[in-house]
């Protein structure tokens, strides 16, 4: 449910092999996968089996490379929906159907169909009925509907088998609220009278999503630089990572890029979110919402603001992670009838007992 190629399950980037290409059908696939499917300058979409045009003339999906305002038309700034179906132009820009219709009506005296793209300022000569729908945006709209209609159900009774087992790492400076955030998800209530201990603990929670039993491991990593190598060993074993800073501590915000640069080699093929915690503390807030969004865009991450006091967005984040991991795993062609786990088998002492850090 993120910006990934549905064939190889890798994130789209701006490098030559991962540039997202839009087929005639509206599906978005990375350049590398399309190149592998190329046969005599013809491409058959591996998703819908519709024949596309030659590889050189396929348009780049600019919407994927620029994730800001991802569900809004850049022209009217209205969110895409059934009435405002996202249409992909020849240049790769996505604009809603209403704006496309208005442009054609303004040029109705012309003998040929023309569309003046307000983004790239180029005149496109294409029939309105032939402009494909951006399926990636439609997928994001459906994802939002799925999040609204799906719940995390705690499993109270003991069970011996799971459909999935996911591990999630929480990283960030000391004092940003990693432990509080993890506790709210585990206990479903704020953590009170917490005394910081110089030891490492792994939190577990058993949940059910869409009738699937899931075991979640939360790794609350240590914030000090002295534990950098210890954190690296942990992050290599997790499936998703939350980079957390405090909205009341500017230093923790400034250090986000440092954390990202330190561990970016261990972030490959993982779901990563940027989290601004302590959104309930308006009085001491130092970081604006726009600053968090801009930083997330710079790092190509998705941004959420949370509160470990009132639970804002906490369940949503973990629900989104689980749904994404479930979908990503199924996209890789695994047998859905079998029980399977995404988390790697880590035989180190980290998974077996508490680690005391001197």
C-alpha positions in Angstrom: 0.0 0.0 0.0 2.9 2.3 -0.5 4.8 3.5 -3.6 6.1 0.1 -4.7 6.3 -1.7 -8.0 3.6 -4.5 -7.9 6.0 -6.9 -9.7 9.3 -6.8 -7.8 7.9 -5.1 -4.6 10.7 -2.5 -4.6 10.1 1.2 -3.8 10.1 3.5 -6.8 13.0 5.9 -6.8 14.6 8.3 -9.3 17.4 5.9 -10.3 17.4 4.6 -13.9 16.1 1.1 -13.0 13.3 2.1 -10.7 11.7 5.0 -12.5 7.9 4.3 -12.5 6.4 4.0 -15.9 2.7 4.3 -16.7 1.2 1.8 -19.1 -1.8 2.5 -21.4 -4.0 0.6 -18.9 -3.0 3.1 -16.1 -0.9 0.5 -14.1 2.5 1.8 -12.8 5.5 -0.5 -13.0 9.2 0.1 -12.5 11.5 0.5 -15.6 13.5 -2.6 -14.7 10.5 -4.9 -14.6 9.2 -3.5 -17.9 12.6 -3.9 -19.5 12.5 -7.6 -18.6 9.1 -8.0 -20.1 10.1 -6.3 -23.4 9.8 -8.4 -26.5 10.5 -6.7 -29.9 9.5 -3.2 -28.6 6.2 -4.6 -27.3 5.2 -4.9 -23.6 2.3 -6.9 -22.2 1.2 -5.5 -18.9 1.8 -8.4 -16.4 -1.1 -7.2 -14.3 -4.0 -6.8 -16.8 -2.4 -8.4 -19.9 -3.1 -5.4 -22.1 -0.5 -4.6 -24.7 1.4 -1.3 -24.1 3.3 0.8 -26.5 7.1 0.6 -26.9 9.3 1.1 -23.8 10.9 4.3 -25.0 7.6 6.2 -25.3 6.1 5.1 -21.9 5.5 8.1 -19.7 7.1 8.5 -16.3 4.6 8.7 -13.4 5.6 12.1 -11.9 2.9 11.6 -9.2 5.0 8.8 -7.7 8.3 10.8 -7.8 6.6 13.7 -6.2 4.6 12.4 -3.2 3.4 15.7 -1.9 -0.4 16.3 -2.1 -0.7 12.7 -3.2 -4.4 12.5 -3.3 -5.2 15.9 -4.6 -5.5 17.4 -8.1 -2.7 19.9 -8.5 -5.0 22.2 -10.5 -8.1 22.5 -8.3 -6.5 21.1 -5.1 -9.6 19.0 -4.6 -9.2 15.4 -3.5 -9.6 12.7 -6.1 -12.8 10.7 -5.9 -15.3 9.0 -8.3 -16.4 12.4 -9.7 -12.8 13.6 -9.9 -11.2 10.5 -11.3 -7.4 10.9 -11.6 -6.3 11.1 -15.2 -2.7 10.7 -16.3 -1.6 12.9 -19.1 1.2 12.3 -21.7 3.7 14.2 -19.6 3.0 12.0 -16.6 1.2 14.6 -14.5 -2.1 13.5 -12.8 -5.1 15.8 -12.9 -8.7 15.2 -12.0 -11.3 14.5 -14.7 -13.2 17.7 -14.0 -10.2 19.8 -14.7 -9.5 17.8 -17.9 -13.1 18.4 -19.0 -12.9 22.1 -18.4 -9.7 22.4 -20.5 -11.3 20.6 -23.4 -14.4 22.8 -23.1 -12.2 25.8 -23.4 -10.8 24.4 -26.6 -14.1 23.1 -28.0 -13.8 25.3 -31.1 -10.7 23.5 -32.2 -11.0 20.6 -34.6 -8.6 18.5 -32.6 -8.7 17.6 -28.9 -6.1 19.6 -27.0 -5.2 19.8 -23.3 -2.9 22.5 -22.0 -1.3 20.9 -18.9 -1.1 23.6 -16.2 1.9 21.7 -14.6 4.3 21.2 -17.5 2.8 24.0 -19.6 2.8 21.7 -22.7 -0.1 21.3 -25.1 -1.2 17.6 -25.3 -3.1 16.4 -28.2 -5.0 13.4 -26.9 -8.5 12.2 -26.9 -10.2 12.6 -23.5 -11.5 9.0 -23.6 -8.0 7.6 -24.2 -6.3 9.2 -21.2 -5.7 6.4 -18.6 -6.8 6.5 -15.0 -4.0 6.7 -12.5 -4.6 3.4 -10.8 -2.0 4.1 -8.1 -4.0 7.0 -6.8 -7.2 5.0 -7.0 -5.4 2.4 -4.9 -4.5 5.0 -2.3 -8.1 6.1 -2.1 -9.2 2.5 -1.5 -6.5 2.1 1.0 -7.9 5.1 3.0 -11.3 3.5 2.9 -9.8 0.2 4.0 -8.1 1.8 7.0 -11.4 3.4 8.0 -13.3 0.1 7.8 -10.7 -2.2 9.3 -10.0 -2.6 13.0 -7.2 -4.1 15.1 -8.8 -6.7 17.4 -6.7 -7.7 20.5 -6.4 -11.5 21.0 -7.0 -12.3 24.7 -6.9 -16.0 24.7 -3.6 -18.0 24.2 -2.9 -19.2 20.6 -0.2 -21.4 19.3 -0.1 -20.5 15.6 -0.1 -17.2 13.7 -0.8 -16.3 10.1 1.8 -13.6 10.2 4.6 -12.5 12.5 5.9 -8.9 12.1 8.7 -7.0 13.8 8.8 -3.2 14.1 11.8 -1.1 15.3 11.4 2.3 16.9 14.4 4.6 16.6 15.1 8.2 17.6 16.7 10.4 20.3 16.3 9.7 24.0 13.2 11.3 25.4 11.1 11.5 22.2 8.5 9.0 23.6 9.4 5.8 21.9 8.6 3.7 25.0 5.4 5.6 25.7 4.2 5.2 22.1 4.9 1.5 22.1 3.2 1.1 25.5 0.0 2.8 24.3 -0.2 0.4 21.4 0.4 -2.6 23.7 -1.7 -1.6 26.7 -4.2 0.7 24.9 -3.7 3.4 27.5 -1.1 6.0 28.4 1.9 4.9 30.4 2.1 6.7 33.8 4.9 6.9 36.4 7.5 5.4 34.1 11.1 5.3 35.4 13.8 5.0 32.8 15.8 1.8 33.1 19.1 1.1 31.5 18.0 -2.2 29.9 16.5 -3.4 26.7 13.0 -5.0 26.5 11.0 -6.5 23.6 7.3 -5.9 23.6 4.8 -8.3 22.1 1.2 -8.0 21.1 -1.2 -10.5 19.6 -3.8 -9.0 17.3 -6.3 -10.0 14.6 -6.8 -8.1 11.3 -9.2 -9.3 8.6 -9.5 -12.6 10.4 -5.8 -13.2 10.4 -3.8 -13.8 13.6 -0.7 -11.6 13.8 2.1 -11.5 16.3 3.8 -8.1 16.5 7.3 -7.6 18.1 8.2 -4.0 19.0 11.9 -3.2 19.3 12.4 0.0 21.3 15.9 0.9 20.3 18.3 2.9 22.5 18.7 6.5 21.7 22.3 7.1 22.6 25.0 7.2 20.0 27.0 4.7 22.0 24.5 2.0 21.1 24.7 2.6 17.4 26.2 -0.9 16.5 23.6 -2.5 18.8 20.8 -0.7 17.0 22.1 -1.8 13.6 22.0 -5.4 14.5 18.4 -5.0 15.6 17.2 -3.0 12.6 18.5 -5.6 10.1 16.0 -8.0 11.5 12.8 -5.9 11.5 10.2 -5.5 8.8 9.2 -1.9 9.5 10.8 1.1 11.2 9.4 4.2 12.9 11.8 7.2 13.0 10.5 9.2 15.9 11.1 12.7 17.0 9.4 14.9 19.6 7.3 17.9 18.4 8.4 19.7 21.6 12.2 19.1 21.1 13.8 20.8 18.1 17.1 18.9 18.7 15.3 15.6 18.2 13.8 16.9 14.9 17.2 18.2 13.7 18.8 14.7 14.4 16.2 12.8 12.2 18.4 13.2 9.1 21.4 12.0 11.1 19.5 8.9 12.2 18.4 8.3 8.6 21.9 8.7 7.2 23.4 6.4 9.8 21.0 3.5 9.2 19.8 4.1 5.6 21.7 1.0 4.3 19.6 -1.1 6.8 16.4 0.5 5.6 16.3 -1.2 2.2 13.0 -3.1 1.4 11.5 -2.0 4.7 8.4 0.1 5.5 9.6 3.4 7.1 7.4 6.1 8.6 8.5 9.4 10.1 6.7 10.1 13.4 6.2 13.4 15.2 5.3 12.5 18.8 3.7 14.5 21.6 1.1 16.3 19.4 -1.1 16.8 22.5 1.4 19.2 24.0 0.4 22.4 22.1 1.9 24.7 24.7 5.4 23.4 24.3 5.3 22.6 20.6 8.3 23.6 18.6 7.9 21.9 15.3 5.0 22.8 12.9 3.1 20.2 11.0 4.4 21.7 7.7 8.0 21.2 8.8 7.4 17.5 9.5 5.7 17.1 6.1 8.6 18.8 4.3 11.2 16.7 6.1 9.3 13.5 5.2 9.1 14.6 1.6 12.9 15.2 1.5 13.5 11.7 2.8 10.7 10.2 0.7 8.8 9.0 3.8 5.2 9.1 5.0 4.6 11.4 8.0 2.3 11.0 11.0 1.8 13.0 14.2 1.0 11.0 17.3 0.3 11.3 20.9 1.1 8.6 23.5 -1.3 10.4 25.9 -4.5 10.3 23.8 -3.5 7.7 21.3 -3.7 9.9 18.2 -2.8 7.9 15.0 -1.1 5.1 16.9 -3.4 2.3 16.0 -3.7 3.7 12.5 0.1 3.5 12.0 0.4 -0.1 13.1 -2.7 -1.1 11.2 -1.3 0.5 8.0 2.0 -1.3 8.6 0.4 -4.7 9.0 -1.9 -4.3 6.0 1.1 -3.2 3.9 3.3 -6.1 5.0 0.4 -8.5 4.4 -0.1 -7.2 0.9 3.6 -6.9 0.0 4.2 -10.5 1.0 1.2 -11.7 -1.1 2.4 -9.7 -4.1 5.6 -11.8 -4.1 3.5 -14.8 -5.1 3.5 -16.7 -1.9 0.9 -19.5 -1.4 -2.0 -17.8 0.5 -3.2 -21.1 1.9 0.0 -21.7 3.9 0.9 -20.2 7.2 3.8 -17.8 6.7 6.0 -15.3 8.6 7.7 -12.2 7.3 10.0 -11.8 10.3 13.4 -13.4 10.0 14.5 -16.0 12.5 17.0 -14.2 14.8 18.8 -16.6 17.0 20.7 -14.0 19.0 20.0 -13.3 22.7 18.1 -10.2 21.7 15.0 -12.3 21.0 15.3 -14.5 24.1 15.9 -12.2 27.0 16.4 -8.7 28.2 19.7 -7.1 27.4 21.4 -5.0 30.0 23.4 -2.1 28.6 26.3 -0.8 30.6 
